[in-house]
């Protein structure tokens, strides 16, 4: 019986002991990540950062799409707050990607039609909002901003400047 108790105590103590690592694995992983980043060229870093921005924008677009589709299904006439600030941040992140800009425009149109449906109580606007999400943009092509105009827009949106870009009120 003593041997069983001693064996159980030994097994308990060895099983509950702290691991032999002192956290060196975490610091080594951090060092490896820093080395990998420092070996990248400036263009590779910029491309990686841009890819990450596009992932963030896609996640935000998908979330916004789900919110709008839920509102279309309910079409309850309930007034919802505007999500213009979300679309503005997405537009800053995607820059000159015309496919994503078109998707943002479709979502803005559908959101506006849903707000109109809530204001008027007409379900017709919900159907128009549904059509706006699935329709293909047929208007004029969206031209990307030149570098200076894009810089001015970003500075104005982030509040780094007090003057809006030329042509803005």
Residue, then its C-alpha position, 0 to 999 in steps of 0.5 A: x500500500x505504501x508503494x502505491x501511495x508513494x507512486x501516486x505522489x511521485x506521479x502527481x508531483x512530476x505531472x504538476x511540475x513546471x515545464x523546463x522552458x523559461x519562455x525562451x521559445x517566445x523570445x526565439x519566435x519573436x527574434x525569428x519574426x524580426x529577422x524575417x521582416x528585416x530581410x524583406x525589401x521595402x517593396x515587399x514590406x509595402x506589398x505585405x502591408x497593403x495585402x493586410x489592409x485589403x484583408x481588413x477591408x474585405x472583413x469590414x465589407x463582409x460584415x457590412x454586407x451581412x448587416x445590410x442583408x439582415x436589414x433587407x430581410x427584416x425590412x421592419x421600417x426600423x431606423x438604423x444608424x448610418x454606417x458612413x464612417x465604416x465605408x469611409x475607412x474602407x475606402x481609405x484602406x482599399x485605395x484604387x481597387x475598383x472592384x472593392x470601390x464598386x462593392x462599397x458603392x453598392x452597399x452605400x446605395x443599398x444602405x441609403x435605400x434601407x434608410x429611405x424605406x424606414x423613413x417612408x415605411x415603403x417595402x418597395x425600397x427594400x426590394x430596390x436595396x436588394x437589387x442594388x446589392x446584386x446588380x452589376x455597376x453599369x455607370x462610368x468607370x471609377x478612376x483611381x485618385x492620383x497620389x497627391x489627391x489620395x494623400x490630401x484625402x487621407x490627411x483630411x479623413x484622419x484629421x491631420x489637416x484642417x483644410x479639405x481637399x480642393x473641390x470639397x466644401 
